[in-house]
Amino acid sequence: MVTEIARIEIRPGQEKAFEEAVAEAVPVFLAADGCGGIDLHRSVEHPTRYRLVVQWETVEHHTVAFRGSEGFARWRALAGPHCAAPPEVEHVHSVLTP
């Protein structure tokens, strides 16, 4: 399992609309092959900054299967208008499990 972490900067005043767009996109992610869950976090110090956290079986489930799908196009259509810049995305895996 890998975790996608996307840092997303939203245009000021678009926070509520962005959160609604992500809520609408949750079923799109959950229907994607290899997706194991999604969560959205909002920065306390920088209220226009979010972290979208998505669990994938493999990196390729995200970078190949999902990004090449109609679901990804739907995600971009929902979230894209609220973004101030392209998201910064990285994939991580757990190295410490208490």
FENSUL-V764161 format. One record per residue. N is the residue number from 1. PSI is psi in whole degrees, -180 to 180 (* if undefined). D_CENTER is the distance of its C-alpha to the mean C-alpha in Angstrom with 1 decimal. Layout:
# FENSUL-V764161
n=N psi=PSI d_center=D_CENTER
n=N psi=PSI d_center=D_CENTER
This chain:
# FENSUL-V764161
n=1 psi=136 d_center=15.9
n=2 psi=156 d_center=13.4
n=3 psi=126 d_center=10.3
n=4 psi=130 d_center=7.5
n=5 psi=117 d_center=7.0
n=6 psi=122 d_center=5.7
n=7 psi=121 d_center=8.3
n=8 psi=122 d_center=8.3
n=9 psi=128 d_center=11.8
n=10 psi=148 d_center=12.9
n=11 psi=135 d_center=16.4
n=12 psi=136 d_center=18.8
n=13 psi=-6 d_center=19.6
n=14 psi=6 d_center=16.4
n=15 psi=-51 d_center=14.7
n=16 psi=-44 d_center=15.9
n=17 psi=-38 d_center=15.1
n=18 psi=-46 d_center=11.5
n=19 psi=-38 d_center=11.2
n=20 psi=-39 d_center=13.2
n=21 psi=-42 d_center=11.1
n=22 psi=-42 d_center=8.0
n=23 psi=-40 d_center=10.9
n=24 psi=-30 d_center=12.2
n=25 psi=-13 d_center=9.3
n=26 psi=-49 d_center=9.3
n=27 psi=-30 d_center=12.4
n=28 psi=-47 d_center=11.1
n=29 psi=-48 d_center=8.7
n=30 psi=-25 d_center=11.6
n=31 psi=-13 d_center=14.0
n=32 psi=139 d_center=12.7
n=33 psi=126 d_center=15.1
n=34 psi=-2 d_center=14.3
n=35 psi=130 d_center=11.3
n=36 psi=4 d_center=12.5
n=37 psi=162 d_center=10.3
n=38 psi=146 d_center=7.2
n=39 psi=152 d_center=7.7
n=40 psi=132 d_center=7.3
n=41 psi=140 d_center=10.0
n=42 psi=135 d_center=12.1
n=43 psi=138 d_center=14.7
n=44 psi=-45 d_center=18.2
n=45 psi=-30 d_center=19.9
n=46 psi=86 d_center=17.7
n=47 psi=-10 d_center=16.7
n=48 psi=7 d_center=14.8
n=49 psi=130 d_center=12.5
n=50 psi=160 d_center=9.2
n=51 psi=118 d_center=7.3
n=52 psi=125 d_center=3.9
n=53 psi=119 d_center=5.7
n=54 psi=133 d_center=6.0
n=55 psi=130 d_center=9.7
n=56 psi=149 d_center=11.4
n=57 psi=-43 d_center=15.1
n=58 psi=164 d_center=15.3
n=59 psi=-39 d_center=13.7
n=60 psi=-30 d_center=15.3
n=61 psi=-33 d_center=13.6
n=62 psi=-55 d_center=10.4
n=63 psi=-26 d_center=12.3
n=64 psi=-62 d_center=15.2
n=65 psi=-53 d_center=14.9
n=66 psi=-47 d_center=11.5
n=67 psi=-21 d_center=11.7
n=68 psi=9 d_center=15.2
n=69 psi=165 d_center=14.8
n=70 psi=-30 d_center=15.4
n=71 psi=-39 d_center=12.3
n=72 psi=-41 d_center=10.3
n=73 psi=-40 d_center=12.9
n=74 psi=-44 d_center=12.5
n=75 psi=-48 d_center=8.8
n=76 psi=-40 d_center=10.1
n=77 psi=-37 d_center=13.1
n=78 psi=-48 d_center=11.6
n=79 psi=-34 d_center=9.3
n=80 psi=-45 d_center=11.3
n=81 psi=-17 d_center=14.5
n=82 psi=-10 d_center=13.3
n=83 psi=136 d_center=12.1
n=84 psi=-21 d_center=14.9
n=85 psi=163 d_center=14.0
n=86 psi=143 d_center=11.8
n=87 psi=149 d_center=8.8
n=88 psi=119 d_center=10.2
n=89 psi=138 d_center=8.7
n=90 psi=160 d_center=10.7
n=91 psi=135 d_center=11.5
n=92 psi=161 d_center=13.8
n=93 psi=151 d_center=16.1
n=94 psi=135 d_center=18.2
n=95 psi=-2 d_center=21.7
n=96 psi=119 d_center=23.1
n=97 psi=107 d_center=23.3
n=98 psi=* d_center=25.8
